Amino acid sequence: MMDMNNCQANKSIHCSVEQCRYHCGTDNYCSLNAIQVGTHEKDPTVCQCVDCQSFEKK
C-alpha cells in the first residue's frame, strides 16, 4: 500500500474519492501518471455513466 506521506500528486488529475488507493489525502489529486476512463453503459448519456477504471480500494 502507498504511503500517503510520500504521495506524488498529479496536478493534472483532480480526484475526491478518498477510498481510492491512489488518492493523495487532503490534496484531492490522484497519484497515478494516467488513469483509464470507461463506462458501464451501452450508450452513456450523463457523467454518472462514466467510471475511473483505475480505481483500487484502499
MDAnalysis code that builds the backbone (N, CA, C; Angstrom):
import MDAnalysis as mda
import numpy as np

u = mda.Universe.empty(174, n_residues=58, atom_resindex=np.repeat(np.arange(58), 3), trajectory=True)
u.add_TopologyAttr("name", ["N", "CA", "C"] * 58)
u.add_TopologyAttr("resid", np.arange(1, 59))
u.add_TopologyAttr("resname", ["MET", "MET", "ASP", "MET", "ASN", "ASN", "CYS", "GLN", "ALA", "ASN", "LYS", "SER", "ILE", "HIS", "CYS", "SER", "VAL", "GLU", "GLN", "CYS", "ARG", "TYR", "HIS", "CYS", "GLY", "THR", "ASP", "ASN", "TYR", "CYS", "SER", "LEU", "ASN", "ALA", "ILE", "GLN", "VAL", "GLY", "THR", "HIS", "GLU", "LYS", "ASP", "PRO", "THR", "VAL", "CYS", "GLN", "CYS", "VAL", "ASP", "CYS", "GLN", "SER", "PHE", "GLU", "LYS", "LYS"])
u.atoms.positions = np.array([
    [0.837, -1.181, 0.000],
    [0.000, 0.000, 0.000],
    [0.876, 1.237, 0.000],
    [0.412, 2.281, -0.683],
    [1.160, 3.516, -0.829],
    [1.195, 4.297, 0.486],
    [2.339, 4.849, 0.805],
    [2.490, 5.713, 1.971],
    [2.028, 7.109, 1.586],
    [0.937, 7.590, 2.173],
    [0.369, 8.876, 1.785],
    [1.299, 10.039, 2.115],
    [2.259, 9.853, 3.015],
    [3.223, 10.906, 3.302],
    [4.146, 11.155, 2.112],
    [4.323, 10.156, 1.248],
    [5.180, 10.259, 0.081],
    [4.375, 10.315, -1.213],
    [3.105, 10.644, -1.124],
    [2.235, 10.687, -2.288],
    [2.699, 11.779, -3.250],
    [2.866, 11.406, -4.511],
    [3.241, 12.356, -5.557],
    [1.981, 12.727, -6.329],
    [1.358, 13.827, -5.952],
    [0.113, 14.253, -6.577],
    [0.339, 14.636, -8.030],
    [-0.514, 14.123, -8.910],
    [-0.510, 14.527, -10.308],
    [-1.507, 15.683, -10.404],
    [-1.009, 16.893, -10.544],
    [-1.859, 18.095, -10.538],
    [-2.763, 18.180, -11.762],
    [-2.613, 17.243, -12.692],
    [-3.487, 17.196, -13.865],
    [-4.700, 16.309, -13.650],
    [-4.690, 15.519, -12.554],
    [-5.811, 14.610, -12.290],
    [-6.409, 14.941, -10.929],
    [-7.484, 15.687, -10.931],
    [-8.208, 16.016, -9.704],
    [-9.041, 14.803, -9.297],
    [-9.104, 14.522, -8.000],
    [-9.865, 13.377, -7.510],
    [-10.319, 13.636, -6.079],
    [-11.570, 13.328, -5.801],
    [-12.111, 13.497, -4.449],
    [-12.533, 12.167, -3.835],
    [-12.142, 11.055, -4.444],
    [-12.528, 9.725, -3.969],
    [-11.495, 9.254, -2.945],
    [-11.744, 9.556, -1.688],
    [-10.799, 9.253, -0.611],
    [-10.618, 7.761, -0.379],
    [-11.541, 6.944, -0.860],
    [-11.456, 5.496, -0.677],
    [-10.514, 4.840, -1.681],
    [-10.013, 5.617, -2.643],
    [-9.127, 5.063, -3.662],
    [-7.689, 5.010, -3.165],
    [-7.021, 3.955, -3.498],
    [-5.622, 3.741, -3.122],
    [-4.703, 4.846, -3.637],
    [-5.053, 5.462, -4.764],
    [-4.188, 6.453, -5.413],
    [-4.542, 7.894, -5.054],
    [-5.505, 8.096, -4.173],
    [-5.905, 9.442, -3.747],
    [-4.832, 10.032, -2.838],
    [-4.502, 11.307, -3.050],
    [-3.436, 11.965, -2.269],
    [-3.997, 12.745, -1.081],
    [-4.681, 12.082, -0.211],
    [-5.141, 12.685, 1.040],
    [-5.897, 13.981, 0.864],
    [-5.535, 14.995, 1.622],
    [-6.261, 16.263, 1.595],
    [-5.975, 17.089, 0.350],
    [-5.032, 16.662, -0.486],
    [-4.724, 17.396, -1.716],
    [-5.796, 17.242, -2.794],
    [-6.616, 16.189, -2.726],
    [-7.648, 15.901, -3.724],
    [-7.094, 15.790, -5.138],
    [-5.983, 15.061, -5.241],
    [-5.396, 14.723, -6.529],
    [-5.118, 13.229, -6.555],
    [-4.928, 12.721, -7.770],
    [-4.552, 11.323, -7.977],
    [-3.039, 11.245, -8.066],
    [-2.472, 10.136, -7.618],
    [-1.022, 9.970, -7.678],
    [-0.567, 9.212, -8.927],
    [-1.498, 8.722, -9.740],
    [-1.111, 7.998, -10.953],
    [-0.637, 8.967, -12.038],
    [0.185, 8.471, -12.956],
    [0.623, 9.283, -14.095],
    [-0.495, 9.469, -15.103],
    [-1.379, 8.470, -15.198],
    [-2.515, 8.498, -16.109],
    [-3.591, 7.587, -15.538],
    [-4.835, 7.827, -15.922],
    [-5.941, 6.969, -15.494],
    [-6.663, 6.434, -16.724],
    [-7.405, 5.361, -16.514],
    [-8.240, 4.791, -17.567],
    [-9.686, 5.147, -17.252],
    [-10.354, 5.811, -18.178],
    [-11.763, 6.171, -18.011],
    [-12.583, 5.277, -18.929],
    [-13.673, 4.756, -18.388],
    [-14.530, 3.874, -19.178],
    [-15.983, 4.063, -18.771],
    [-16.830, 3.186, -19.255],
    [-18.251, 3.265, -18.949],
    [-18.805, 1.876, -18.658],
    [-19.889, 1.867, -17.911],
    [-20.587, 0.613, -17.622],
    [-21.923, 0.566, -18.375],
    [-22.133, 1.531, -19.259],
    [-23.382, 1.639, -20.021],
    [-23.127, 1.377, -21.511],
    [-24.136, 0.887, -22.189],
    [-24.034, 0.665, -23.630],
    [-23.997, 1.985, -24.388],
    [-24.783, 2.954, -23.916],
    [-24.863, 4.265, -24.570],
    [-24.835, 5.351, -23.494],
    [-23.661, 5.707, -22.988],
    [-23.590, 6.696, -21.904],
    [-24.109, 8.067, -22.352],
    [-24.927, 8.664, -21.482],
    [-25.516, 9.970, -21.819],
    [-25.288, 11.023, -20.738],
    [-24.888, 10.602, -19.539],
    [-24.630, 11.539, -18.444],
    [-23.354, 11.126, -17.727],
    [-22.774, 12.036, -16.961],
    [-21.482, 11.760, -16.325],
    [-21.547, 10.586, -15.346],
    [-22.699, 10.278, -14.786],
    [-22.825, 9.143, -13.870],
    [-22.602, 7.805, -14.569],
    [-22.617, 7.801, -15.885],
    [-22.387, 6.575, -16.663],
    [-20.903, 6.303, -16.884],
    [-20.042, 7.238, -16.483],
    [-18.612, 7.138, -16.748],
    [-17.875, 6.808, -15.452],
    [-16.850, 5.942, -15.541],
    [-16.128, 5.465, -14.368],
    [-14.619, 5.627, -14.535],
    [-13.932, 5.843, -13.417],
    [-12.473, 5.758, -13.394],
    [-12.138, 4.277, -13.219],
    [-11.657, 3.659, -14.258],
    [-11.355, 2.235, -14.191],
    [-9.995, 1.949, -13.578],
    [-9.305, 3.002, -13.146],
    [-8.032, 2.840, -12.439],
    [-8.241, 2.755, -10.937],
    [-9.469, 2.929, -10.487],
    [-9.799, 2.887, -9.064],
    [-9.392, 1.561, -8.434],
    [-8.747, 1.645, -7.284],
    [-8.468, 0.472, -6.442],
    [-8.785, 0.873, -5.003],
    [-9.570, 0.072, -4.320],
    [-9.936, 0.360, -2.936],
    [-8.714, 0.302, -2.041],
    [-8.635, 1.241, -1.094],
    [-7.528, 1.255, -0.120],
    [-7.544, 0.002, 0.703],
])
